Amino acid sequence: MTGVDIIGALLVDDQAVVDMHTAERIKAGALPDGVVLPALLVRLVSSVERQPLKRGGSVRTVDRVAVTVRGKTYAEQTKAIGLVRKACAGRTGDVGEAKSVSVLTAGAGPDARGPGNSFEQTQDFRVSFDAPA
């Protein structure tokens, strides 16, 4: 399990996010060509694992995850960023196999023009979790 998996699960589990972006338009890695907008792209920016001194147990990992929203209009972009923040920021607990999850915001990127004159912006998150070693 990675921070990308955790953020993806939180997004898909949030009804307001899924109402705006069906689960098929929430992707990890890359958006397919010709994707229907609005869409969300979840990518890993960096990952740091605390190395345990003994084998077994779990490894505390901190991932920086970027969620890029791509919309047809600026209003759609800003609404999507708000929904993404609300779905993920401040979440704690277990998500899938990841234990002791903590999600904090880690900054937002600039407004940008995306492919096909779409409107884009990125919201970063700091995702901490314990994963099996």
Biotite code that builds the C-alpha atoms (Angstrom):
import biotite.structure as struc

atoms = struc.array([
    struc.Atom([0.000, 0.000, 0.000], chain_id="A", res_id=1, res_name="MET", atom_name="CA", element="C"),
    struc.Atom([1.239, 3.507, -0.824], chain_id="A", res_id=2, res_name="THR", atom_name="CA", element="C"),
    struc.Atom([0.110, 7.052, -0.164], chain_id="A", res_id=3, res_name="GLY", atom_name="CA", element="C"),
    struc.Atom([-1.337, 7.043, -3.686], chain_id="A", res_id=4, res_name="VAL", atom_name="CA", element="C"),
    struc.Atom([-3.499, 4.026, -2.775], chain_id="A", res_id=5, res_name="ASP", atom_name="CA", element="C"),
    struc.Atom([-4.631, 5.728, 0.432], chain_id="A", res_id=6, res_name="ILE", atom_name="CA", element="C"),
    struc.Atom([-5.554, 9.034, -1.238], chain_id="A", res_id=7, res_name="ILE", atom_name="CA", element="C"),
    struc.Atom([-7.255, 7.149, -4.083], chain_id="A", res_id=8, res_name="GLY", atom_name="CA", element="C"),
    struc.Atom([-9.335, 5.155, -1.590], chain_id="A", res_id=9, res_name="ALA", atom_name="CA", element="C"),
    struc.Atom([-10.353, 8.322, 0.287], chain_id="A", res_id=10, res_name="LEU", atom_name="CA", element="C"),
    struc.Atom([-11.381, 10.028, -2.958], chain_id="A", res_id=11, res_name="LEU", atom_name="CA", element="C"),
    struc.Atom([-13.414, 7.055, -4.221], chain_id="A", res_id=12, res_name="VAL", atom_name="CA", element="C"),
    struc.Atom([-15.111, 6.697, -0.806], chain_id="A", res_id=13, res_name="ASP", atom_name="CA", element="C"),
    struc.Atom([-16.252, 10.335, -0.781], chain_id="A", res_id=14, res_name="ASP", atom_name="CA", element="C"),
    struc.Atom([-19.705, 10.707, -2.347], chain_id="A", res_id=15, res_name="GLN", atom_name="CA", element="C"),
    struc.Atom([-19.288, 14.383, -3.289], chain_id="A", res_id=16, res_name="ALA", atom_name="CA", element="C"),
    struc.Atom([-16.043, 13.606, -5.142], chain_id="A", res_id=17, res_name="VAL", atom_name="CA", element="C"),
    struc.Atom([-17.591, 10.638, -6.966], chain_id="A", res_id=18, res_name="VAL", atom_name="CA", element="C"),
    struc.Atom([-20.670, 12.708, -7.875], chain_id="A", res_id=19, res_name="ASP", atom_name="CA", element="C"),
    struc.Atom([-18.374, 15.156, -9.701], chain_id="A", res_id=20, res_name="MET", atom_name="CA", element="C"),
    struc.Atom([-15.743, 12.643, -10.934], chain_id="A", res_id=21, res_name="HIS", atom_name="CA", element="C"),
    struc.Atom([-16.921, 9.085, -11.431], chain_id="A", res_id=22, res_name="THR", atom_name="CA", element="C"),
    struc.Atom([-14.516, 6.471, -10.066], chain_id="A", res_id=23, res_name="ALA", atom_name="CA", element="C"),
    struc.Atom([-13.414, 5.780, -13.666], chain_id="A", res_id=24, res_name="GLU", atom_name="CA", element="C"),
    struc.Atom([-12.087, 9.370, -13.871], chain_id="A", res_id=25, res_name="ARG", atom_name="CA", element="C"),
    struc.Atom([-9.965, 9.091, -10.717], chain_id="A", res_id=26, res_name="ILE", atom_name="CA", element="C"),
    struc.Atom([-6.673, 7.600, -11.886], chain_id="A", res_id=27, res_name="LYS", atom_name="CA", element="C"),
    struc.Atom([-3.206, 6.908, -10.526], chain_id="A", res_id=28, res_name="ALA", atom_name="CA", element="C"),
    struc.Atom([-0.137, 7.549, -12.656], chain_id="A", res_id=29, res_name="GLY", atom_name="CA", element="C"),
    struc.Atom([-1.592, 9.063, -15.835], chain_id="A", res_id=30, res_name="ALA", atom_name="CA", element="C"),
    struc.Atom([-4.903, 10.101, -17.297], chain_id="A", res_id=31, res_name="LEU", atom_name="CA", element="C"),
    struc.Atom([-5.813, 8.330, -20.545], chain_id="A", res_id=32, res_name="PRO", atom_name="CA", element="C"),
    struc.Atom([-5.997, 10.335, -23.768], chain_id="A", res_id=33, res_name="ASP", atom_name="CA", element="C"),
    struc.Atom([-9.437, 11.789, -24.330], chain_id="A", res_id=34, res_name="GLY", atom_name="CA", element="C"),
    struc.Atom([-10.513, 11.417, -20.695], chain_id="A", res_id=35, res_name="VAL", atom_name="CA", element="C"),
    struc.Atom([-13.888, 13.030, -19.996], chain_id="A", res_id=36, res_name="VAL", atom_name="CA", element="C"),
    struc.Atom([-13.500, 16.063, -17.738], chain_id="A", res_id=37, res_name="LEU", atom_name="CA", element="C"),
    struc.Atom([-13.521, 16.733, -14.854], chain_id="A", res_id=38, res_name="PRO", atom_name="CA", element="C"),
    struc.Atom([-10.925, 14.151, -13.843], chain_id="A", res_id=39, res_name="ALA", atom_name="CA", element="C"),
    struc.Atom([-8.442, 13.552, -11.007], chain_id="A", res_id=40, res_name="LEU", atom_name="CA", element="C"),
    struc.Atom([-4.884, 12.279, -11.294], chain_id="A", res_id=41, res_name="LEU", atom_name="CA", element="C"),
    struc.Atom([-3.143, 10.920, -8.166], chain_id="A", res_id=42, res_name="VAL", atom_name="CA", element="C"),
    struc.Atom([0.677, 10.657, -8.235], chain_id="A", res_id=43, res_name="ARG", atom_name="CA", element="C"),
    struc.Atom([3.523, 9.984, -5.832], chain_id="A", res_id=44, res_name="LEU", atom_name="CA", element="C"),
    struc.Atom([5.929, 12.918, -5.440], chain_id="A", res_id=45, res_name="VAL", atom_name="CA", element="C"),
    struc.Atom([8.272, 11.423, -2.832], chain_id="A", res_id=46, res_name="SER", atom_name="CA", element="C"),
    struc.Atom([8.457, 8.687, -0.208], chain_id="A", res_id=47, res_name="SER", atom_name="CA", element="C"),
    struc.Atom([10.508, 8.309, 2.976], chain_id="A", res_id=48, res_name="VAL", atom_name="CA", element="C"),
    struc.Atom([10.547, 5.116, 5.032], chain_id="A", res_id=49, res_name="GLU", atom_name="CA", element="C"),
    struc.Atom([11.822, 4.949, 8.580], chain_id="A", res_id=50, res_name="ARG", atom_name="CA", element="C"),
    struc.Atom([14.179, 2.003, 8.740], chain_id="A", res_id=51, res_name="GLN", atom_name="CA", element="C"),
    struc.Atom([13.459, -0.297, 11.689], chain_id="A", res_id=52, res_name="PRO", atom_name="CA", element="C"),
    struc.Atom([16.394, -1.586, 13.728], chain_id="A", res_id=53, res_name="LEU", atom_name="CA", element="C"),
    struc.Atom([14.856, -5.049, 13.954], chain_id="A", res_id=54, res_name="LYS", atom_name="CA", element="C"),
    struc.Atom([13.084, -7.134, 11.345], chain_id="A", res_id=55, res_name="ARG", atom_name="CA", element="C"),
    struc.Atom([9.364, -7.687, 11.287], chain_id="A", res_id=56, res_name="GLY", atom_name="CA", element="C"),
    struc.Atom([6.572, -5.452, 12.454], chain_id="A", res_id=57, res_name="GLY", atom_name="CA", element="C"),
    struc.Atom([5.759, -2.416, 10.394], chain_id="A", res_id=58, res_name="SER", atom_name="CA", element="C"),
    struc.Atom([7.537, 0.438, 8.667], chain_id="A", res_id=59, res_name="VAL", atom_name="CA", element="C"),
    struc.Atom([6.426, 4.046, 9.130], chain_id="A", res_id=60, res_name="ARG", atom_name="CA", element="C"),
    struc.Atom([6.251, 5.693, 5.723], chain_id="A", res_id=61, res_name="THR", atom_name="CA", element="C"),
    struc.Atom([5.642, 9.306, 4.777], chain_id="A", res_id=62, res_name="VAL", atom_name="CA", element="C"),
    struc.Atom([4.561, 9.883, 1.176], chain_id="A", res_id=63, res_name="ASP", atom_name="CA", element="C"),
    struc.Atom([3.994, 13.195, -0.523], chain_id="A", res_id=64, res_name="ARG", atom_name="CA", element="C"),
    struc.Atom([1.086, 12.705, -2.900], chain_id="A", res_id=65, res_name="VAL", atom_name="CA", element="C"),
    struc.Atom([-0.150, 15.151, -5.538], chain_id="A", res_id=66, res_name="ALA", atom_name="CA", element="C"),
    struc.Atom([-3.751, 15.182, -6.721], chain_id="A", res_id=67, res_name="VAL", atom_name="CA", element="C"),
    struc.Atom([-4.109, 17.061, -9.990], chain_id="A", res_id=68, res_name="THR", atom_name="CA", element="C"),
    struc.Atom([-7.602, 18.208, -10.852], chain_id="A", res_id=69, res_name="VAL", atom_name="CA", element="C"),
    struc.Atom([-8.407, 18.807, -14.488], chain_id="A", res_id=70, res_name="ARG", atom_name="CA", element="C"),
    struc.Atom([-11.634, 20.589, -15.399], chain_id="A", res_id=71, res_name="GLY", atom_name="CA", element="C"),
    struc.Atom([-13.399, 22.133, -18.378], chain_id="A", res_id=72, res_name="LYS", atom_name="CA", element="C"),
    struc.Atom([-13.743, 25.506, -16.623], chain_id="A", res_id=73, res_name="THR", atom_name="CA", element="C"),
    struc.Atom([-11.973, 27.444, -13.891], chain_id="A", res_id=74, res_name="TYR", atom_name="CA", element="C"),
    struc.Atom([-15.070, 27.139, -11.694], chain_id="A", res_id=75, res_name="ALA", atom_name="CA", element="C"),
    struc.Atom([-15.000, 23.354, -12.126], chain_id="A", res_id=76, res_name="GLU", atom_name="CA", element="C"),
    struc.Atom([-11.296, 23.296, -11.212], chain_id="A", res_id=77, res_name="GLN", atom_name="CA", element="C"),
    struc.Atom([-11.744, 25.307, -8.015], chain_id="A", res_id=78, res_name="THR", atom_name="CA", element="C"),
    struc.Atom([-14.774, 23.265, -6.946], chain_id="A", res_id=79, res_name="LYS", atom_name="CA", element="C"),
    struc.Atom([-12.836, 20.030, -7.490], chain_id="A", res_id=80, res_name="ALA", atom_name="CA", element="C"),
    struc.Atom([-9.848, 21.264, -5.442], chain_id="A", res_id=81, res_name="ILE", atom_name="CA", element="C"),
    struc.Atom([-12.209, 22.055, -2.564], chain_id="A", res_id=82, res_name="GLY", atom_name="CA", element="C"),
    struc.Atom([-13.805, 18.603, -2.736], chain_id="A", res_id=83, res_name="LEU", atom_name="CA", element="C"),
    struc.Atom([-10.404, 16.887, -2.828], chain_id="A", res_id=84, res_name="VAL", atom_name="CA", element="C"),
    struc.Atom([-9.224, 18.811, 0.250], chain_id="A", res_id=85, res_name="ARG", atom_name="CA", element="C"),
    struc.Atom([-12.423, 18.070, 2.138], chain_id="A", res_id=86, res_name="LYS", atom_name="CA", element="C"),
    struc.Atom([-12.243, 14.348, 1.290], chain_id="A", res_id=87, res_name="ALA", atom_name="CA", element="C"),
    struc.Atom([-8.622, 13.869, 2.351], chain_id="A", res_id=88, res_name="CYS", atom_name="CA", element="C"),
    struc.Atom([-7.269, 16.573, 4.683], chain_id="A", res_id=89, res_name="ALA", atom_name="CA", element="C"),
    struc.Atom([-7.160, 15.736, 8.375], chain_id="A", res_id=90, res_name="GLY", atom_name="CA", element="C"),
    struc.Atom([-8.114, 12.091, 7.911], chain_id="A", res_id=91, res_name="ARG", atom_name="CA", element="C"),
    struc.Atom([-6.757, 9.578, 10.408], chain_id="A", res_id=92, res_name="THR", atom_name="CA", element="C"),
    struc.Atom([-7.233, 5.880, 11.135], chain_id="A", res_id=93, res_name="GLY", atom_name="CA", element="C"),
    struc.Atom([-6.758, 2.723, 9.084], chain_id="A", res_id=94, res_name="ASP", atom_name="CA", element="C"),
    struc.Atom([-7.195, 2.600, 5.301], chain_id="A", res_id=95, res_name="VAL", atom_name="CA", element="C"),
    struc.Atom([-6.987, -0.842, 3.722], chain_id="A", res_id=96, res_name="GLY", atom_name="CA", element="C"),
    struc.Atom([-3.757, -2.530, 4.857], chain_id="A", res_id=97, res_name="GLU", atom_name="CA", element="C"),
    struc.Atom([-2.266, 0.781, 6.039], chain_id="A", res_id=98, res_name="ALA", atom_name="CA", element="C"),
    struc.Atom([-2.498, 1.394, 9.767], chain_id="A", res_id=99, res_name="LYS", atom_name="CA", element="C"),
    struc.Atom([-2.324, 4.656, 11.731], chain_id="A", res_id=100, res_name="SER", atom_name="CA", element="C"),
    struc.Atom([-2.879, 6.776, 8.634], chain_id="A", res_id=101, res_name="VAL", atom_name="CA", element="C"),
    struc.Atom([-2.572, 10.545, 8.940], chain_id="A", res_id=102, res_name="SER", atom_name="CA", element="C"),
    struc.Atom([-3.260, 12.887, 6.011], chain_id="A", res_id=103, res_name="VAL", atom_name="CA", element="C"),
    struc.Atom([-2.265, 16.560, 6.063], chain_id="A", res_id=104, res_name="LEU", atom_name="CA", element="C"),
    struc.Atom([-2.358, 19.141, 3.310], chain_id="A", res_id=105, res_name="THR", atom_name="CA", element="C"),
    struc.Atom([1.087, 20.008, 1.921], chain_id="A", res_id=106, res_name="ALA", atom_name="CA", element="C"),
    struc.Atom([0.383, 22.964, -0.344], chain_id="A", res_id=107, res_name="GLY", atom_name="CA", element="C"),
    struc.Atom([-1.427, 23.690, -3.576], chain_id="A", res_id=108, res_name="ALA", atom_name="CA", element="C"),
    struc.Atom([0.104, 24.311, -6.949], chain_id="A", res_id=109, res_name="GLY", atom_name="CA", element="C"),
    struc.Atom([-0.579, 27.191, -9.314], chain_id="A", res_id=110, res_name="PRO", atom_name="CA", element="C"),
    struc.Atom([-3.473, 27.428, -11.732], chain_id="A", res_id=111, res_name="ASP", atom_name="CA", element="C"),
    struc.Atom([-2.307, 26.017, -15.050], chain_id="A", res_id=112, res_name="ALA", atom_name="CA", element="C"),
    struc.Atom([-3.609, 25.327, -18.517], chain_id="A", res_id=113, res_name="ARG", atom_name="CA", element="C"),
    struc.Atom([-3.723, 21.624, -19.221], chain_id="A", res_id=114, res_name="GLY", atom_name="CA", element="C"),
    struc.Atom([-4.114, 19.545, -22.370], chain_id="A", res_id=115, res_name="PRO", atom_name="CA", element="C"),
    struc.Atom([-6.939, 20.605, -24.666], chain_id="A", res_id=116, res_name="GLY", atom_name="CA", element="C"),
    struc.Atom([-7.233, 24.010, -22.948], chain_id="A", res_id=117, res_name="ASN", atom_name="CA", element="C"),
    struc.Atom([-8.364, 22.346, -19.734], chain_id="A", res_id=118, res_name="SER", atom_name="CA", element="C"),
    struc.Atom([-7.939, 24.004, -16.336], chain_id="A", res_id=119, res_name="PHE", atom_name="CA", element="C"),
    struc.Atom([-5.548, 22.319, -13.881], chain_id="A", res_id=120, res_name="GLU", atom_name="CA", element="C"),
    struc.Atom([-4.361, 22.688, -10.331], chain_id="A", res_id=121, res_name="GLN", atom_name="CA", element="C"),
    struc.Atom([-2.587, 20.343, -7.926], chain_id="A", res_id=122, res_name="THR", atom_name="CA", element="C"),
    struc.Atom([-3.230, 19.767, -4.238], chain_id="A", res_id=123, res_name="GLN", atom_name="CA", element="C"),
    struc.Atom([-0.429, 18.006, -2.341], chain_id="A", res_id=124, res_name="ASP", atom_name="CA", element="C"),
    struc.Atom([-0.853, 15.860, 0.747], chain_id="A", res_id=125, res_name="PHE", atom_name="CA", element="C"),
    struc.Atom([1.553, 14.447, 3.338], chain_id="A", res_id=126, res_name="ARG", atom_name="CA", element="C"),
    struc.Atom([0.398, 10.883, 3.960], chain_id="A", res_id=127, res_name="VAL", atom_name="CA", element="C"),
    struc.Atom([1.916, 9.057, 6.950], chain_id="A", res_id=128, res_name="SER", atom_name="CA", element="C"),
    struc.Atom([1.133, 5.403, 7.595], chain_id="A", res_id=129, res_name="PHE", atom_name="CA", element="C"),
    struc.Atom([2.408, 2.118, 8.995], chain_id="A", res_id=130, res_name="ASP", atom_name="CA", element="C"),
    struc.Atom([2.777, -0.644, 6.419], chain_id="A", res_id=131, res_name="ALA", atom_name="CA", element="C"),
    struc.Atom([3.803, -4.276, 6.907], chain_id="A", res_id=132, res_name="PRO", atom_name="CA", element="C"),
    struc.Atom([7.598, -4.651, 6.780], chain_id="A", res_id=133, res_name="ALA", atom_name="CA", element="C"),
])
